[in-house]
Amino acid sequence: MTTVHSKWMEDNAPDEDVVISTRTRVARNFAGIPFPHMMNEEQAERVIHQVEEASRRLAADPELGTMGVLRVNYLPPLEREVLVAKHLISPALAKESKPTAVLVRRDEAVSIMVDEEDHLRIQ
């Protein structure tokens, strides 16, 4: 099972006494696929599969970098809570039981929620 760990959680992290955060979100949806609240499980899985494929193709992009894929609906509640606390997923995504996922860049500066309110929520 994948664990979630951030540099700022370590002892003696750089600037450990300072926390500055900003966030920008962009929502996108796929043509021809119902919005997540109207999708069946097969459609939700298809969106996740397409996003995983795109992520593999973009892995060589130095600005985006390699992104790990976590299937949120398979994670235990505590790991979901940690992702919410880190603002990598929303509380709504953490509560979902249907197929959902999040792609997280290694430095956790970028995450992409899959099948939340929109097909993609990039932040």
Backbone atoms as SQL, in Angstrom:
CREATE TABLE atoms (id INTEGER PRIMARY KEY, chain TEXT, resi INTEGER, resn TEXT, atom TEXT, x REAL, y REAL, z REAL);
INSERT INTO atoms VALUES
  (1, 'A', 1, 'MET', 'N', 0.839, -1.175, 0.000),
  (2, 'A', 1, 'MET', 'CA', 0.000, 0.000, 0.000),
  (3, 'A', 1, 'MET', 'C', 0.887, 1.243, 0.000),
  (4, 'A', 2, 'THR', 'N', 0.499, 2.244, -0.734),
  (5, 'A', 2, 'THR', 'CA', 1.229, 3.496, -0.820),
  (6, 'A', 2, 'THR', 'C', 0.981, 4.333, 0.424),
  (7, 'A', 3, 'THR', 'N', 2.061, 4.897, 0.977),
  (8, 'A', 3, 'THR', 'CA', 1.897, 5.797, 2.111),
  (9, 'A', 3, 'THR', 'C', 2.102, 7.225, 1.634),
  (10, 'A', 4, 'VAL', 'N', 1.553, 8.150, 2.354),
  (11, 'A', 4, 'VAL', 'CA', 1.626, 9.553, 1.993),
  (12, 'A', 4, 'VAL', 'C', 2.574, 10.236, 2.969),
  (13, 'A', 5, 'HIS', 'N', 3.648, 10.854, 2.446),
  (14, 'A', 5, 'HIS', 'CA', 4.668, 11.468, 3.290),
  (15, 'A', 5, 'HIS', 'C', 5.145, 12.757, 2.631),
  (16, 'A', 6, 'SER', 'N', 5.245, 13.813, 3.397),
  (17, 'A', 6, 'SER', 'CA', 5.704, 15.109, 2.881),
  (18, 'A', 6, 'SER', 'C', 6.971, 15.537, 3.591),
  (19, 'A', 7, 'LYS', 'N', 7.827, 16.284, 2.871),
  (20, 'A', 7, 'LYS', 'CA', 9.061, 16.807, 3.456),
  (21, 'A', 7, 'LYS', 'C', 8.781, 17.679, 4.675),
  (22, 'A', 8, 'TRP', 'N', 7.699, 18.468, 4.646),
  (23, 'A', 8, 'TRP', 'CA', 7.446, 19.389, 5.751),
  (24, 'A', 8, 'TRP', 'C', 7.063, 18.661, 7.034),
  (25, 'A', 9, 'MET', 'N', 6.777, 17.369, 6.956),
  (26, 'A', 9, 'MET', 'CA', 6.429, 16.600, 8.149),
  (27, 'A', 9, 'MET', 'C', 7.675, 16.077, 8.878),
  (28, 'A', 10, 'GLU', 'N', 8.828, 16.188, 8.238),
  (29, 'A', 10, 'GLU', 'CA', 10.064, 15.679, 8.825),
  (30, 'A', 10, 'GLU', 'C', 10.614, 16.633, 9.878),
  (31, 'A', 11, 'ASP', 'N', 11.350, 16.074, 10.859),
  (32, 'A', 11, 'ASP', 'CA', 12.060, 16.911, 11.823),
  (33, 'A', 11, 'ASP', 'C', 13.135, 17.697, 11.081),
  (34, 'A', 12, 'ASN', 'N', 13.383, 18.913, 11.499),
  (35, 'A', 12, 'ASN', 'CA', 14.405, 19.775, 10.908),
  (36, 'A', 12, 'ASN', 'C', 14.174, 20.059, 9.429),
  (37, 'A', 13, 'ALA', 'N', 12.932, 20.149, 9.025),
  (38, 'A', 13, 'ALA', 'CA', 12.619, 20.509, 7.637),
  (39, 'A', 13, 'ALA', 'C', 13.028, 21.950, 7.392),
  (40, 'A', 14, 'PRO', 'N', 13.398, 22.281, 6.148),
  (41, 'A', 14, 'PRO', 'CA', 13.758, 23.677, 5.859),
  (42, 'A', 14, 'PRO', 'C', 12.584, 24.601, 6.182),
  (43, 'A', 15, 'ASP', 'N', 12.871, 25.693, 6.844),
  (44, 'A', 15, 'ASP', 'CA', 11.843, 26.686, 7.194),
  (45, 'A', 15, 'ASP', 'C', 10.641, 26.044, 7.876),
  (46, 'A', 16, 'GLU', 'N', 10.884, 25.119, 8.779),
  (47, 'A', 16, 'GLU', 'CA', 9.793, 24.367, 9.410),
  (48, 'A', 16, 'GLU', 'C', 8.839, 25.242, 10.221),
  (49, 'A', 17, 'ASP', 'N', 9.248, 26.447, 10.548),
  (50, 'A', 17, 'ASP', 'CA', 8.396, 27.330, 11.338),
  (51, 'A', 17, 'ASP', 'C', 7.519, 28.241, 10.469),
  (52, 'A', 18, 'VAL', 'N', 7.625, 28.122, 9.137),
  (53, 'A', 18, 'VAL', 'CA', 6.883, 28.986, 8.229),
  (54, 'A', 18, 'VAL', 'C', 6.013, 28.131, 7.305),
  (55, 'A', 19, 'VAL', 'N', 4.748, 28.506, 7.219),
  (56, 'A', 19, 'VAL', 'CA', 3.845, 27.829, 6.290),
  (57, 'A', 19, 'VAL', 'C', 3.183, 28.894, 5.433),
  (58, 'A', 20, 'ILE', 'N', 3.420, 28.806, 4.138),
  (59, 'A', 20, 'ILE', 'CA', 2.790, 29.709, 3.181),
  (60, 'A', 20, 'ILE', 'C', 2.142, 28.840, 2.126),
  (61, 'A', 21, 'SER', 'N', 0.911, 29.140, 1.818),
  (62, 'A', 21, 'SER', 'CA', 0.200, 28.295, 0.873),
  (63, 'A', 21, 'SER', 'C', -0.694, 29.118, -0.038),
  (64, 'A', 22, 'THR', 'N', -0.676, 28.782, -1.300),
  (65, 'A', 22, 'THR', 'CA', -1.640, 29.309, -2.257),
  (66, 'A', 22, 'THR', 'C', -2.113, 28.134, -3.092),
  (67, 'A', 23, 'ARG', 'N', -3.304, 28.274, -3.677),
  (68, 'A', 23, 'ARG', 'CA', -3.825, 27.174, -4.465),
  (69, 'A', 23, 'ARG', 'C', -4.657, 27.721, -5.615),
  (70, 'A', 24, 'THR', 'N', -4.470, 27.131, -6.770),
  (71, 'A', 24, 'THR', 'CA', -5.266, 27.448, -7.945),
  (72, 'A', 24, 'THR', 'C', -5.887, 26.153, -8.428),
  (73, 'A', 25, 'ARG', 'N', -7.158, 26.202, -8.787),
  (74, 'A', 25, 'ARG', 'CA', -7.844, 25.007, -9.272),
  (75, 'A', 25, 'ARG', 'C', -8.385, 25.252, -10.676),
  (76, 'A', 26, 'VAL', 'N', -8.293, 24.217, -11.497),
  (77, 'A', 26, 'VAL', 'CA', -8.858, 24.239, -12.841),
  (78, 'A', 26, 'VAL', 'C', -9.679, 22.961, -12.992),
  (79, 'A', 27, 'ALA', 'N', -10.924, 23.097, -13.425),
  (80, 'A', 27, 'ALA', 'CA', -11.799, 21.938, -13.624),
  (81, 'A', 27, 'ALA', 'C', -11.975, 21.701, -15.113),
  (82, 'A', 28, 'ARG', 'N', -11.908, 20.437, -15.515),
  (83, 'A', 28, 'ARG', 'CA', -12.098, 20.058, -16.914),
  (84, 'A', 28, 'ARG', 'C', -12.992, 18.826, -16.958),
  (85, 'A', 29, 'ASN', 'N', -13.724, 18.695, -18.051),
  (86, 'A', 29, 'ASN', 'CA', -14.584, 17.528, -18.241),
  (87, 'A', 29, 'ASN', 'C', -14.363, 16.962, -19.630),
  (88, 'A', 30, 'PHE', 'N', -14.609, 15.656, -19.774),
  (89, 'A', 30, 'PHE', 'CA', -14.412, 14.959, -21.038),
  (90, 'A', 30, 'PHE', 'C', -15.689, 15.025, -21.864),
  (91, 'A', 31, 'ALA', 'N', -15.538, 15.238, -23.159),
  (92, 'A', 31, 'ALA', 'CA', -16.695, 15.241, -24.061),
  (93, 'A', 31, 'ALA', 'C', -17.271, 13.830, -24.149),
  (94, 'A', 32, 'GLY', 'N', -18.594, 13.749, -24.171),
  (95, 'A', 32, 'GLY', 'CA', -19.265, 12.466, -24.381),
  (96, 'A', 32, 'GLY', 'C', -19.376, 11.582, -23.161),
  (97, 'A', 33, 'ILE', 'N', -18.931, 12.061, -21.999),
  (98, 'A', 33, 'ILE', 'CA', -19.034, 11.268, -20.768),
  (99, 'A', 33, 'ILE', 'C', -19.838, 12.094, -19.763),
  (100, 'A', 34, 'PRO', 'N', -20.838, 11.491, -19.126),
  (101, 'A', 34, 'PRO', 'CA', -21.644, 12.253, -18.159),
  (102, 'A', 34, 'PRO', 'C', -20.780, 12.818, -17.024),
  (103, 'A', 35, 'PHE', 'N', -21.283, 13.884, -16.403),
  (104, 'A', 35, 'PHE', 'CA', -20.595, 14.412, -15.226),
  (105, 'A', 35, 'PHE', 'C', -20.520, 13.323, -14.155),
  (106, 'A', 36, 'PRO', 'N', -19.512, 13.385, -13.266),
  (107, 'A', 36, 'PRO', 'CA', -19.316, 12.317, -12.288),
  (108, 'A', 36, 'PRO', 'C', -20.559, 11.922, -11.485),
  (109, 'A', 37, 'HIS', 'N', -21.389, 12.865, -11.107),
  (110, 'A', 37, 'HIS', 'CA', -22.562, 12.494, -10.296),
  (111, 'A', 37, 'HIS', 'C', -23.585, 11.687, -11.100),
  (112, 'A', 38, 'MET', 'N', -23.442, 11.656, -12.438),
  (113, 'A', 38, 'MET', 'CA', -24.360, 10.898, -13.294),
  (114, 'A', 38, 'MET', 'C', -23.713, 9.648, -13.897),
  (115, 'A', 39, 'MET', 'N', -22.416, 9.443, -13.666),
  (116, 'A', 39, 'MET', 'CA', -21.691, 8.317, -14.269),
  (117, 'A', 39, 'MET', 'C', -21.996, 7.008, -13.563),
  (118, 'A', 40, 'ASN', 'N', -21.892, 5.921, -14.333),
  (119, 'A', 40, 'ASN', 'CA', -21.910, 4.602, -13.718),
  (120, 'A', 40, 'ASN', 'C', -20.446, 4.205, -13.453),
  (121, 'A', 41, 'GLU', 'N', -20.237, 3.069, -12.798),
  (122, 'A', 41, 'GLU', 'CA', -18.875, 2.666, -12.435),
  (123, 'A', 41, 'GLU', 'C', -17.989, 2.435, -13.653),
  (124, 'A', 42, 'GLU', 'N', -18.544, 1.880, -14.709),
  (125, 'A', 42, 'GLU', 'CA', -17.760, 1.633, -15.923),
  (126, 'A', 42, 'GLU', 'C', -17.250, 2.942, -16.523),
  (127, 'A', 43, 'GLN', 'N', -18.094, 3.950, -16.569),
  (128, 'A', 43, 'GLN', 'CA', -17.679, 5.262, -17.088),
  (129, 'A', 43, 'GLN', 'C', -16.630, 5.902, -16.190),
  (130, 'A', 44, 'ALA', 'N', -16.800, 5.778, -14.881),
  (131, 'A', 44, 'ALA', 'CA', -15.815, 6.326, -13.938),
  (132, 'A', 44, 'ALA', 'C', -14.462, 5.648, -14.121),
  (133, 'A', 45, 'GLU', 'N', -14.469, 4.335, -14.298),
  (134, 'A', 45, 'GLU', 'CA', -13.218, 3.593, -14.522),
  (135, 'A', 45, 'GLU', 'C', -12.568, 4.014, -15.837),
  (136, 'A', 46, 'ARG', 'N', -13.374, 4.272, -16.867),
  (137, 'A', 46, 'ARG', 'CA', -12.846, 4.695, -18.162),
  (138, 'A', 46, 'ARG', 'C', -12.126, 6.038, -18.030),
  (139, 'A', 47, 'VAL', 'N', -12.712, 6.968, -17.284),
  (140, 'A', 47, 'VAL', 'CA', -12.064, 8.272, -17.070),
  (141, 'A', 47, 'VAL', 'C', -10.731, 8.070, -16.350),
  (142, 'A', 48, 'ILE', 'N', -10.733, 7.274, -15.297),
  (143, 'A', 48, 'ILE', 'CA', -9.495, 7.024, -14.545),
  (144, 'A', 48, 'ILE', 'C', -8.439, 6.410, -15.455),
  (145, 'A', 49, 'HIS', 'N', -8.829, 5.444, -16.262),
  (146, 'A', 49, 'HIS', 'CA', -7.887, 4.786, -17.175),
  (147, 'A', 49, 'HIS', 'C', -7.294, 5.799, -18.161),
  (148, 'A', 50, 'GLN', 'N', -8.127, 6.664, -18.728),
  (149, 'A', 50, 'GLN', 'CA', -7.636, 7.669, -19.676),
  (150, 'A', 50, 'GLN', 'C', -6.659, 8.631, -19.002),
  (151, 'A', 51, 'VAL', 'N', -6.944, 8.999, -17.772),
  (152, 'A', 51, 'VAL', 'CA', -6.059, 9.903, -17.043),
  (153, 'A', 51, 'VAL', 'C', -4.734, 9.210, -16.716),
  (154, 'A', 52, 'GLU', 'N', -4.787, 7.945, -16.326),
  (155, 'A', 52, 'GLU', 'CA', -3.552, 7.193, -16.051),
  (156, 'A', 52, 'GLU', 'C', -2.693, 7.100, -17.308),
  (157, 'A', 53, 'GLU', 'N', -3.310, 6.824, -18.452),
  (158, 'A', 53, 'GLU', 'CA', -2.576, 6.746, -19.723),
  (159, 'A', 53, 'GLU', 'C', -1.914, 8.088, -20.053),
  (160, 'A', 54, 'ALA', 'N', -2.657, 9.165, -19.916),
  (161, 'A', 54, 'ALA', 'CA', -2.111, 10.502, -20.191),
  (162, 'A', 54, 'ALA', 'C', -0.962, 10.815, -19.244),
  (163, 'A', 55, 'SER', 'N', -1.101, 10.416, -17.993),
  (164, 'A', 55, 'SER', 'CA', -0.056, 10.658, -17.005),
  (165, 'A', 55, 'SER', 'C', 1.245, 9.950, -17.388),
  (166, 'A', 56, 'ARG', 'N', 1.131, 8.740, -17.902),
  (167, 'A', 56, 'ARG', 'CA', 2.335, 8.010, -18.332),
  (168, 'A', 56, 'ARG', 'C', 2.999, 8.718, -19.523),
  (169, 'A', 57, 'ARG', 'N', 2.198, 9.228, -20.441),
  (170, 'A', 57, 'ARG', 'CA', 2.761, 9.932, -21.608),
  (171, 'A', 57, 'ARG', 'C', 3.436, 11.237, -21.192),
  (172, 'A', 58, 'LEU', 'N', 2.924, 11.890, -20.165),
  (173, 'A', 58, 'LEU', 'CA', 3.471, 13.180, -19.731),
  (174, 'A', 58, 'LEU', 'C', 4.609, 13.049, -18.725),
  (175, 'A', 59, 'ALA', 'N', 4.931, 11.834, -18.316),
  (176, 'A', 59, 'ALA', 'CA', 5.944, 11.623, -17.269),
  (177, 'A', 59, 'ALA', 'C', 7.297, 12.213, -17.639),
  (178, 'A', 60, 'ALA', 'N', 7.597, 12.318, -18.925),
  (179, 'A', 60, 'ALA', 'CA', 8.891, 12.856, -19.349),
  (180, 'A', 60, 'ALA', 'C', 8.933, 14.379, -19.313),
  (181, 'A', 61, 'ASP', 'N', 7.802, 15.029, -19.124),
  (182, 'A', 61, 'ASP', 'CA', 7.752, 16.489, -19.083),
  (183, 'A', 61, 'ASP', 'C', 8.424, 16.973, -17.801),
  (184, 'A', 62, 'PRO', 'N', 9.539, 17.713, -17.909),
  (185, 'A', 62, 'PRO', 'CA', 10.259, 18.129, -16.704),
  (186, 'A', 62, 'PRO', 'C', 9.470, 19.065, -15.796),
  (187, 'A', 63, 'GLU', 'N', 8.535, 19.845, -16.354),
  (188, 'A', 63, 'GLU', 'CA', 7.762, 20.754, -15.512),
  (189, 'A', 63, 'GLU', 'C', 6.691, 20.032, -14.717),
  (190, 'A', 64, 'LEU', 'N', 6.078, 19.016, -15.312),
  (191, 'A', 64, 'LEU', 'CA', 5.038, 18.273, -14.602),
  (192, 'A', 64, 'LEU', 'C', 5.651, 17.177, -13.747),
  (193, 'A', 65, 'GLY', 'N', 6.590, 16.441, -14.307),
  (194, 'A', 65, 'GLY', 'CA', 7.241, 15.372, -13.568),
  (195, 'A', 65, 'GLY', 'C', 6.343, 14.160, -13.411),
  (196, 'A', 66, 'THR', 'N', 6.905, 13.128, -12.826),
  (197, 'A', 66, 'THR', 'CA', 6.174, 11.893, -12.609),
  (198, 'A', 66, 'THR', 'C', 5.131, 12.084, -11.523),
  (199, 'A', 67, 'MET', 'N', 3.943, 11.571, -11.794),
  (200, 'A', 67, 'MET', 'CA', 2.862, 11.692, -10.816),
  (201, 'A', 67, 'MET', 'C', 2.435, 10.289, -10.391),
  (202, 'A', 68, 'GLY', 'N', 2.315, 10.096, -9.085),
  (203, 'A', 68, 'GLY', 'CA', 1.804, 8.834, -8.564),
  (204, 'A', 68, 'GLY', 'C', 0.289, 8.834, -8.611),
  (205, 'A', 69, 'VAL', 'N', -0.286, 7.677, -8.874),
  (206, 'A', 69, 'VAL', 'CA', -1.738, 7.542, -8.938),
  (207, 'A', 69, 'VAL', 'C', -2.215, 6.777, -7.712),
  (208, 'A', 70, 'LEU', 'N', -3.130, 7.371, -6.973),
  (209, 'A', 70, 'LEU', 'CA', -3.737, 6.708, -5.822),
  (210, 'A', 70, 'LEU', 'C', -5.215, 6.507, -6.111),
  (211, 'A', 71, 'ARG', 'N', -5.688, 5.278, -5.978),
  (212, 'A', 71, 'ARG', 'CA', -7.112, 5.005, -6.134),
  (213, 'A', 71, 'ARG', 'C', -7.769, 5.315, -4.798),
  (214, 'A', 72, 'VAL', 'N', -8.404, 6.473, -4.707),
  (215, 'A', 72, 'VAL', 'CA', -8.939, 6.980, -3.449),
  (216, 'A', 72, 'VAL', 'C', -9.969, 6.030, -2.856),
  (217, 'A', 73, 'ASN', 'N', -10.814, 5.455, -3.696),
  (218, 'A', 73, 'ASN', 'CA', -11.864, 4.576, -3.173),
  (219, 'A', 73, 'ASN', 'C', -11.304, 3.303, -2.542),
  (220, 'A', 74, 'TYR', 'N', -10.026, 2.994, -2.751),
  (221, 'A', 74, 'TYR', 'CA', -9.403, 1.829, -2.120),
  (222, 'A', 74, 'TYR', 'C', -8.597, 2.185, -0.872),
  (223, 'A', 75, 'LEU', 'N', -8.400, 3.467, -0.614),
  (224, 'A', 75, 'LEU', 'CA', -7.582, 3.879, 0.530),
  (225, 'A', 75, 'LEU', 'C', -8.370, 3.772, 1.837),
  (226, 'A', 76, 'PRO', 'N', -7.695, 3.429, 2.926),
  (227, 'A', 76, 'PRO', 'CA', -8.372, 3.427, 4.229),
  (228, 'A', 76, 'PRO', 'C', -8.711, 4.860, 4.660),
  (229, 'A', 77, 'PRO', 'N', -9.675, 5.006, 5.554),
  (230, 'A', 77, 'PRO', 'CA', -10.119, 6.347, 5.979),
  (231, 'A', 77, 'PRO', 'C', -8.993, 7.255, 6.470),
  (232, 'A', 78, 'LEU', 'N', -8.040, 6.743, 7.222),
  (233, 'A', 78, 'LEU', 'CA', -6.976, 7.591, 7.743),
  (234, 'A', 78, 'LEU', 'C', -6.135, 8.191, 6.619),
  (235, 'A', 79, 'GLU', 'N', -5.799, 7.403, 5.601),
  (236, 'A', 79, 'GLU', 'CA', -5.017, 7.937, 4.479),
  (237, 'A', 79, 'GLU', 'C', -5.815, 8.983, 3.702),
  (238, 'A', 80, 'ARG', 'N', -7.115, 8.781, 3.597),
  (239, 'A', 80, 'ARG', 'CA', -7.959, 9.784, 2.945),
  (240, 'A', 80, 'ARG', 'C', -7.935, 11.089, 3.738),
  (241, 'A', 81, 'GLU', 'N', -8.010, 10.980, 5.068),
  (242, 'A', 81, 'GLU', 'CA', -7.976, 12.177, 5.924),
  (243, 'A', 81, 'GLU', 'C', -6.662, 12.934, 5.778),
  (244, 'A', 82, 'VAL', 'N', -5.559, 12.204, 5.659),
  (245, 'A', 82, 'VAL', 'CA', -4.257, 12.849, 5.478),
  (246, 'A', 82, 'VAL', 'C', -4.231, 13.611, 4.155),
  (247, 'A', 83, 'LEU', 'N', -4.760, 13.006, 3.093),
  (248, 'A', 83, 'LEU', 'CA', -4.807, 13.685, 1.794),
  (249, 'A', 83, 'LEU', 'C', -5.668, 14.944, 1.856),
  (250, 'A', 84, 'VAL', 'N', -6.768, 14.895, 2.594),
  (251, 'A', 84, 'VAL', 'CA', -7.619, 16.084, 2.775),
  (252, 'A', 84, 'VAL', 'C', -6.858, 17.149, 3.560),
  (253, 'A', 85, 'ALA', 'N', -6.206, 16.759, 4.638),
  (254, 'A', 85, 'ALA', 'CA', -5.469, 17.721, 5.470),
  (255, 'A', 85, 'ALA', 'C', -4.360, 18.412, 4.676),
  (256, 'A', 86, 'LYS', 'N', -3.773, 17.703, 3.734),
  (257, 'A', 86, 'LYS', 'CA', -2.721, 18.278, 2.889),
  (258, 'A', 86, 'LYS', 'C', -3.292, 19.052, 1.699),
  (259, 'A', 87, 'HIS', 'N', -4.602, 19.116, 1.597),
  (260, 'A', 87, 'HIS', 'CA', -5.287, 19.785, 0.487),
  (261, 'A', 87, 'HIS', 'C', -4.960, 19.153, -0.865),
  (262, 'A', 88, 'LEU', 'N', -4.696, 17.850, -0.865),
  (263, 'A', 88, 'LEU', 'CA', -4.452, 17.133, -2.113),
  (264, 'A', 88, 'LEU', 'C', -5.750, 16.584, -2.694),
  (265, 'A', 89, 'ILE', 'N', -6.740, 16.327, -1.831),
  (266, 'A', 89, 'ILE', 'CA', -8.076, 15.953, -2.273),
  (267, 'A', 89, 'ILE', 'C', -9.087, 16.738, -1.443),
  (268, 'A', 90, 'SER', 'N', -10.305, 16.771, -1.928),
  (269, 'A', 90, 'SER', 'CA', -11.371, 17.467, -1.209),
  (270, 'A', 90, 'SER', 'C', -12.049, 16.518, -0.226),
  (271, 'A', 91, 'PRO', 'N', -12.727, 17.053, 0.772),
  (272, 'A', 91, 'PRO', 'CA', -13.510, 16.199, 1.667),
  (273, 'A', 91, 'PRO', 'C', -14.562, 15.388, 0.896),
  (274, 'A', 92, 'ALA', 'N', -15.129, 15.983, -0.155),
  (275, 'A', 92, 'ALA', 'CA', -16.136, 15.266, -0.951),
  (276, 'A', 92, 'ALA', 'C', -15.525, 14.039, -1.630),
  (277, 'A', 93, 'LEU', 'N', -14.326, 14.176, -2.181),
  (278, 'A', 93, 'LEU', 'CA', -13.682, 13.030, -2.837),
  (279, 'A', 93, 'LEU', 'C', -13.338, 11.952, -1.811),
  (280, 'A', 94, 'ALA', 'N', -12.931, 12.370, -0.628),
  (281, 'A', 94, 'ALA', 'CA', -12.571, 11.414, 0.423),
  (282, 'A', 94, 'ALA', 'C', -13.759, 10.546, 0.834),
  (283, 'A', 95, 'LYS', 'N', -14.968, 11.060, 0.686),
  (284, 'A', 95, 'LYS', 'CA', -16.168, 10.326, 1.100),
  (285, 'A', 95, 'LYS', 'C', -16.721, 9.412, 0.017),
  (286, 'A', 96, 'GLU', 'N', -16.232, 9.539, -1.220),
  (287, 'A', 96, 'GLU', 'CA', -16.781, 8.779, -2.336),
  (288, 'A', 96, 'GLU', 'C', -16.504, 7.277, -2.211),
  (289, 'A', 97, 'SER', 'N', -17.477, 6.474, -2.624),
  (290, 'A', 97, 'SER', 'CA', -17.277, 5.021, -2.672),
  (291, 'A', 97, 'SER', 'C', -17.144, 4.539, -4.112),
  (292, 'A', 98, 'LYS', 'N', -17.583, 5.353, -5.077),
  (293, 'A', 98, 'LYS', 'CA', -17.442, 4.968, -6.483),
  (294, 'A', 98, 'LYS', 'C', -15.974, 5.126, -6.902),
  (295, 'A', 99, 'PRO', 'N', -15.592, 4.600, -8.072),
  (296, 'A', 99, 'PRO', 'CA', -14.199, 4.708, -8.511),
  (297, 'A', 99, 'PRO', 'C', -13.745, 6.163, -8.627),
  (298, 'A', 100, 'THR', 'N', -12.716, 6.506, -7.889),
  (299, 'A', 100, 'THR', 'CA', -12.105, 7.831, -7.924),
  (300, 'A', 100, 'THR', 'C', -10.601, 7.669, -7.788),
  (301, 'A', 101, 'ALA', 'N', -9.870, 8.720, -8.137),
  (302, 'A', 101, 'ALA', 'CA', -8.415, 8.659, -8.035),
  (303, 'A', 101, 'ALA', 'C', -7.871, 10.063, -7.825),
  (304, 'A', 102, 'VAL', 'N', -6.597, 10.109, -7.462),
  (305, 'A', 102, 'VAL', 'CA', -5.877, 11.381, -7.414),
  (306, 'A', 102, 'VAL', 'C', -4.467, 11.098, -7.915),
  (307, 'A', 103, 'LEU', 'N', -3.981, 11.990, -8.753),
  (308, 'A', 103, 'LEU', 'CA', -2.595, 11.954, -9.196),
  (309, 'A', 103, 'LEU', 'C', -1.866, 13.000, -8.387),
  (310, 'A', 104, 'VAL', 'N', -0.722, 12.641, -7.833),
  (311, 'A', 104, 'VAL', 'CA', 0.031, 13.549, -6.971),
  (312, 'A', 104, 'VAL', 'C', 1.479, 13.589, -7.444),
  (313, 'A', 105, 'ARG', 'N', 1.947, 14.815, -7.703),
  (314, 'A', 105, 'ARG', 'CA', 3.354, 14.957, -8.054),
  (315, 'A', 105, 'ARG', 'C', 4.207, 14.666, -6.827),
  (316, 'A', 106, 'ARG', 'N', 5.393, 14.179, -7.048),
  (317, 'A', 106, 'ARG', 'CA', 6.277, 13.745, -5.957),
  (318, 'A', 106, 'ARG', 'C', 6.448, 14.804, -4.867),
  (319, 'A', 107, 'ASP', 'N', 6.547, 16.081, -5.247),
  (320, 'A', 107, 'ASP', 'CA', 6.724, 17.147, -4.249),
  (321, 'A', 107, 'ASP', 'C', 5.397, 17.652, -3.680),
  (322, 'A', 108, 'GLU', 'N', 4.289, 17.059, -4.115),
  (323, 'A', 108, 'GLU', 'CA', 2.935, 17.379, -3.654),
  (324, 'A', 108, 'GLU', 'C', 2.507, 18.807, -3.985),
  (325, 'A', 109, 'ALA', 'N', 3.192, 19.452, -4.921),
  (326, 'A', 109, 'ALA', 'CA', 2.812, 20.803, -5.319),
  (327, 'A', 109, 'ALA', 'C', 1.668, 20.780, -6.329),
  (328, 'A', 110, 'VAL', 'N', 1.422, 19.635, -6.950),
  (329, 'A', 110, 'VAL', 'CA', 0.356, 19.484, -7.933),
  (330, 'A', 110, 'VAL', 'C', -0.413, 18.207, -7.636),
  (331, 'A', 111, 'SER', 'N', -1.736, 18.312, -7.636),
  (332, 'A', 111, 'SER', 'CA', -2.563, 17.110, -7.558),
  (333, 'A', 111, 'SER', 'C', -3.718, 17.256, -8.538),
  (334, 'A', 112, 'ILE', 'N', -4.173, 16.123, -9.046),
  (335, 'A', 112, 'ILE', 'CA', -5.288, 16.096, -9.986),
  (336, 'A', 112, 'ILE', 'C', -6.316, 15.107, -9.463),
  (337, 'A', 113, 'MET', 'N', -7.447, 15.629, -9.022),
  (338, 'A', 113, 'MET', 'CA', -8.537, 14.762, -8.560),
  (339, 'A', 113, 'MET', 'C', -9.308, 14.271, -9.773),
  (340, 'A', 114, 'VAL', 'N', -9.643, 12.989, -9.767),
  (341, 'A', 114, 'VAL', 'CA', -10.344, 12.370, -10.893),
  (342, 'A', 114, 'VAL', 'C', -11.703, 11.879, -10.415),
  (343, 'A', 115, 'ASP', 'N', -12.747, 12.298, -11.100),
  (344, 'A', 115, 'ASP', 'CA', -14.127, 11.893, -10.828),
  (345, 'A', 115, 'ASP', 'C', -14.665, 12.453, -9.510),
  (346, 'A', 116, 'GLU', 'N', -14.312, 13.699, -9.217),
  (347, 'A', 116, 'GLU', 'CA', -14.907, 14.388, -8.068),
  (348, 'A', 116, 'GLU', 'C', -16.162, 15.088, -8.578),
  (349, 'A', 117, 'GLU', 'N', -16.285, 16.405, -8.480),
  (350, 'A', 117, 'GLU', 'CA', -17.427, 17.124, -9.056),
  (351, 'A', 117, 'GLU', 'C', -17.296, 17.217, -10.570),
  (352, 'A', 118, 'ASP', 'N', -16.058, 17.226, -11.046),
  (353, 'A', 118, 'ASP', 'CA', -15.753, 17.246, -12.472),
  (354, 'A', 118, 'ASP', 'C', -14.891, 16.030, -12.776),
  (355, 'A', 119, 'HIS', 'N', -14.696, 15.733, -14.059),
  (356, 'A', 119, 'HIS', 'CA', -13.827, 14.611, -14.407),
  (357, 'A', 119, 'HIS', 'C', -12.419, 14.862, -13.893),
  (358, 'A', 120, 'LEU', 'N', -11.938, 16.092, -14.061),
  (359, 'A', 120, 'LEU', 'CA', -10.599, 16.466, -13.581),
  (360, 'A', 120, 'LEU', 'C', -10.691, 17.752, -12.787),
  (361, 'A', 121, 'ARG', 'N', -10.024, 17.767, -11.653),
  (362, 'A', 121, 'ARG', 'CA', -9.882, 18.988, -10.861),
  (363, 'A', 121, 'ARG', 'C', -8.387, 19.113, -10.592),
  (364, 'A', 122, 'ILE', 'N', -7.738, 20.010, -11.342),
  (365, 'A', 122, 'ILE', 'CA', -6.294, 20.172, -11.272),
  (366, 'A', 122, 'ILE', 'C', -5.994, 21.303, -10.290),
  (367, 'A', 123, 'GLN', 'N', -5.093, 21.046, -9.356),
  (368, 'A', 123, 'GLN', 'CA', -4.721, 22.077, -8.392),
  (369, 'A', 123, 'GLN', 'C', -3.249, 21.980, -8.064);
